[in-house]
């Protein structure tokens, strides 16, 4: 009789439940299986699923799959697609030298990273895991999954195979070990709060189906987050999404200049300037590296980073010498003029002086607006010409209209307000069983592994804490 009771209970549930999801709730030894739903199969969602599966196994051992179920709901046709395009297909998955102040909502990010460190390492336990220099919960996580990696001089880290597909492969393999189900092509339309305490959430799908879950981790961002109706949660503030980490568009007056430079790359320093008062422009940020001119403006990693703080009306000053001062640039030009005069046996032109330093198209496009022709003479003792060239090539200014192409932006700022979420657990305040991670939260960082590090870290923390709550300790909402 003991073995018959669970089946009778299941049959009664099927017959009399007012609504049944497409995947019926599973009964285990007379109890309903605890189900964790993760919305979004990107970096945060996959790491959350693995962290939750690992926590369930630590608690239930080999019986974990009979007590719990983890499902990733992904609108795309496969999980991990967003990972595949990161780092130009190489996946810059983290960075040894993370400057936390560079994150939007940096205090919150710091608290999340500290909380994950505390859960990962045990500095006060003699035989507990310790944090080694240069390592983090993220690097430890991937080493446990069997992924080797290498590091560039600036601290950026990539999989040793130099392919983002390797990252997705190890994540999916680990998720399968913990029985994680991938429900691809399943776009979640809305989340409904439990009708009473202890009851499950309801996830409504775009195709009309619905599923139940005892805990949910919202791990989708951008347009995917915008498509999920979260209005059932009164205290959950959703901030408007704004494209970030992308190219910048110049105002129409500057379009003729950048159009002539389309598809040309240059190494330089770029400085973002903003009007402080009627007569003063102040620097609000600078980056050194390579920029790419486009027909509508400028692109490149350093421009992407400045796009996080740029506003319409700001000016982007391009310093081709990357010396920081026009007088130093003038010294360089004067020396180049002397070298050119000695080589040519005559007074050099501006084109002669700048040959081998900038492409002729760049020289022409940059000098033409100030009335200087590449054919104009530039004698070593012509201080006026040398001064004009030094100033122009140090302060080549472009006025910003806004983001150039939102489709090229790597992140969206906005989403779930971080004040609605505990930095210790990533649980939504006042809503037991609801968590958020990754780009679903109003957090973003510059290029160089910052955003993926955030995705992995927040996913690991949310997954572990959601599992702990389902197991029954209630720790996640203390």
N, C-alpha and C positions, 0 to 999 in steps of 0.2 A: 504493500500500500504506500510505503514511503516514496517509492520511485514513481508512483502514478500521479501523486499530487501535483508536481510541477507541470505535467502535461495537461491536467484538468484546468489548472489556473491559466495556462497559455490559451487553451481552447475557449474558456470563458471570456478572456480578454479580446480574443479575435472576434467573437460573436457579438459582444456587447459594447466594445469601445466605440464612441461616437465618431471618431475619425481614426483611420489607420494610415500611417505613412507608407510610402511605397516599399520601404524596407522595414518590416515589422520589428517591434522591439523584441529582443531576445531575452528569454528567461533562463536563469542559471540557478539551479538548486532552490527554486522557489523565489528567487530574487530577480528583479529586472537588471539586465546588464547595464553598467554605467557607460554612457556613450559621450565621447568628446568629439565635437565638430570643429574643424579648423577651416575658416573661410579664406581661401587664397593659397595657391600652391607655389609661391615664390620662395625666396630665401628664408623669410621669417616663418612662413607656414611649414616648410619642410623641417627646419631645425626645431620648431615647436613640437611637431609630431614625434620626432626622434627623442627629444627630451622627455616628453610625456610617456612614450613607450618604455624608455629606460626606467623611469620612476615607477611605472606600473610593475615592471619585472622585478625591481628591487623589493617591492611590497608583496607581490603575489607569487613570485618565482615562476616556475613553468606553467602555473595556472593563470597567468596574466590574461591570456587571450580568451579564457572562459569567463572572466569577470569584467573585462573592459573591451571597448571598441573605439578605434580612432579612425576618423574619416576626414580626408582633405577634399573640400569642395572647390573645384577650379573651373572657371568659366571657359578657359582655353581647352584645346584638344589634348594637352599634356601638361604635367607639372614641370616647373623649372624653366619655362621658356624665357622668362625675364632674366634669368641668370646667364643664359647662353649668349646674350648680347653685351654683357658687361665687359669692360676692359678690352674693347675691340675684339671680343671673342676669346680673350685669354683669361678673364675673370680675376681682377685685382681684388681678392677676397678679404684682405685686411691690410693693415699698415702697422709696422712696429712703433712708429712715432706719431701717435694720435695726439693732436693738440685739442683737448676737449672743449676749450673755449670757442673753437671754430664751429661747433654745432649750434644750430638754432635750438633754443631751450636747453642750453648747455648744462645748467644746474640739474635739471631733471635727468639728462643723459648720464651725468656723473654719478648720480644716486643709483640709477639702474645698473651701471657697470660695477659699482661697489657692491650692490646686493648680489649680483651674479658671482663676483669674486668670493664673497662670503659663503655662498652655497657650493661653490666649486672647490675651494681650498679650505684646509683646516689648519691654520697657522699655530693654534694652541694645542693641537692634538699631536702627541709625539710621533705616531705612525701615520698621521693623516696626510693627504696630498698637499704639496707645497707649490707655491707659484714661483717659477724660475724666471730669471731676468730675460726679457725679450719675448716671453710667452704670455698667453692670455687664455681665458676659457675658450675663445674661438679657435686658437691654434691647437690647443689640447683636444678640442672636439674633433677637428679634422684629422689629427694624428690618430685618434682612436678609431676613426673610420678608415684609416689606412691610406690617407692622401699625403703624399710628399709634396713639398713646396720649396720655392726658392725666393730670394729677396733681392730687389734692386737697391742701389746705393741710397736712395731717398727713403727707404723703409717699406716701399710697396711690395706686397707679397702675392705671388701667383702660384698656381699648381705647377708642379715640376714638368708635367706634360705640356704646359703652356696652352691648354685647351679648356674652355669653360665647360665643355661637355663632360670632362672628368669629374668636375665638382658635382654636377647633376647626377652622374652615375653613382658616386659613392653615397650621396644623400638618399637616392631612391633605393639602393641596395640595403642601407641601414634601416630605412623606414619599413621595408618589406620584412625584415627580420622581426620587427615588433608588430607585424600584422596590420600595418597602416593601409587603409583602403584609399585608393585614388579615384574619386568620383569626378572625372573630367567631363567637360561640356555641361557642367551643372552650375549655372549662374544663380546665386542666391539673390532673390528680389527683396526679401524683408526678413527681419527677425522679430518674433513675437515673444514677449516676456511670459514666464510661467503664470498660469491662471491662479495658482496658489502656491504657497511655500512647499518646496519639496517636489514640485512637478517639473517636467522638462520644458525646455524652450522649444519653439516651433520655427523651423526654417522654411520659408516659402520660396520655391524655385520659379524662375522666369517662365518655365513651361507648364506651371500649374501644380506640379507635384509638391509634396512637403515632406520634411523629415523631422524627427525629434532628437534632442540632444540634452544631456544633463549639464554640460558645460560647453562654452563656445569661446574660441579664440578668433578675434577679427584680425586677420593678417593680410588683408588686401589693401591696396592704396590706389591713388589716382582715380581714373574713371571707374574702376571696379568698385571702389568705395562709394563713389557718388551714386552708383546704381543700387546700393543696398539701403532700404528704408529702415532707419533706426529710430523713428519717431516714437516707438513704444517706450523708449527710455527717456523720461522727462529730464533727468539730470545730466544726460550725456550731450555735451555741447560739440557740435560739428562745425569746424571753421571752414570757410570757403577755400577751395583749392586754387593754388597759383603755381603755374609752371616755373620751375627753377632749374639751375644747372644746365643752361642752354645758350645758344648764340644770341647776340644782341643786334637789334635793328637800329640803323641810324635815321635821323630825320631826313626829309626829302631834299633839303639843301645839300646834303652830303652824299646822296645816292650817286651822282655822276662820278664822284671820286672813287668810291668803293667798287663801282661797276667796272671801272678800268682795271681794278686789281683783282677781280674775281678769280678764285682758285689759287692765288699766290700765298705761299707761307713765308713768314719771316720770324726770326728769333728777335725778341725785344722785351722791354718792360712796359707793362700797361698800368696806368694809374687812373683810378676812377675819382673824378672831381665833382664836387657839389657846391652850389651857390650858398655861401654863408651869409653874405649881406650884399648890398648893391655893388660893391667894388671888389669883393673877395671870393675866390674859389678855394675850397679846402679839400684836401685829400681824405677820402674815406676808405681807401683800400688800394692795394697794388699787388701785382703778380708778375713774375718773370717766366718766360717760356716761349712757346711757339703760338702764333696766331694765324688764322686762316681767313683771308678776306673773302667775303661772299658778295653777290650782287646787291644784297639788302643790308649788309653790315659786316660784322666780324664774328668769327667763331674760334674754336681752340680751347684747350683745357683752362688756360689762365682767364680767358673771357668767360667760360662757363662758371668758374669760381666767383668772378666779380658779378655775374648775373644775379647771385643770391642777395646782393645788397643794392644793385642798380635800380634807379627810378627814372621815369621819363624826365628829360631836362638835364640829367647829369651829362658830364663830358668825359669821354675816354681819351686820355692822352697816351699816344704811342711814342715811346722813347727807343728809337732804333739803335742807339748806342748802349743803352742800359747802363749809363754812367751816373744818372741822377742830377746832372747839372750841365746847362748849355755851355758854360765856359770850358768845362773839361772836353766837351764834344768839339768845341772850336779848336782846342789844342790838337785833337786827333786830326781834324780836317786840315789844319795848317801843315802838320807833318806829312799828311798824304799829298797835299799840294806840292810840297818841296820834292817829295819822292817822284811824283808824276813829272814835274818840271825837269828834274835831272834825267829821267828816263827818256822823255820825249824831245828834250832840247828846245822846248818852247814853253810859252805860258799855257798851262793846262786849262781845259774847260771844266765845268762842274761835272759833266759826264766822265771826264778823265779822272777827276779826283775821287769820284764815288764808284768807279769801275772796280769790280772785285769785292765790293762791300754790299751794294744793293743791286738788285736787278734793274735794268734800264727802265722797265715799265713802272717800277716803284719810284725811281728817281723822277720820272716825268710826271706821274700822278701827284706826287707829294709837293713838287716845286711849282707846278703850273698855277695852282690857286693863289700863290703869293707873287706871281709875275716873274718868276725866274725860269729861264730856259736851260735845259741841259747843255746847250751850246754856248751859254754865257761863260766868259773867262773867269777863272778863279785863281788869281796869282797868290803866292804864299804871303805877300805883304798887303793884300787887299783885305783889310780888317773888316770893312763893311760887309763884303760878300761872305767872308768866313764866318762872321758873327750871325748873319742871316741864315746861313746853312746850319750852323750849330743849333740855333734856336728852333728852326723848323724841324730838324731831324730829332730833336729832343722833346719838342712839344707839338707833335702832329695830332691835332685835336679833332675828335668826331663827336657830334652831339647825339645822345641816345634817345630813341623814341620808346623802346621797350624790348621785350623778348622778340627775337627774330623769327623763330619757327618753333612753336610749342611742341610739335611732334618730335623734335630732336632733344627736348628737355629730358634729363635723366630722372628727375624726381618732381614731386608736387608738394609744395609747402601747404600746410593746413591739415584738415582731417580732424581726428578726435583730439580735443583740447587736453593737454597733459595734466591740467589741474583736476580733471575728472578721474584720474587713474593713479593708483598707488605705485610709486617708483620702486617700492620694495618687492612687489609681486606682479605688477602690471594688471591687477584686478581693477575693474571699474567700481568706483565707490558706490555703495548702496545697492549693488546688483550681484548677488551671489552667483558664482559660476560664469560670469562674463569677463573676458580678458581681451586685451588688445596688444598688438606687437607690430614692429616694422613700420612700413610707410603708412599704415592706418593711423598712426599717431603723428602729431604735429612736430616732427623732428626731421631735420635734414642736415647734411654736412657737405663739405667740398669734395671735389674729385680726389682720388688717391686711396680708395678703400674704406673711406669713412662710412658711407651709406650701407655698404654690405656688412661691415663690422657691426653697425647698429642693428641691421636686420637679423644677423645670426644671434647676437647677444640678447636682444629683446625676445626673439623666438625661443631661445633656450630657457630664459627666465619664465616667460609666460607658460611654456609647455610644462615645465616642472611644477610650477605653482598650481596650474589647473589640475594636474594629476593628483597633487597632494590634496586639493580640495575635494576631488571626487572620491579619493580613498577614504576621506572622512575626518581628517584632522581639523579642518576649518582654519588652518594656519594662514591660508591665502587672504583671508579677510579679517585677520586680527587687527 
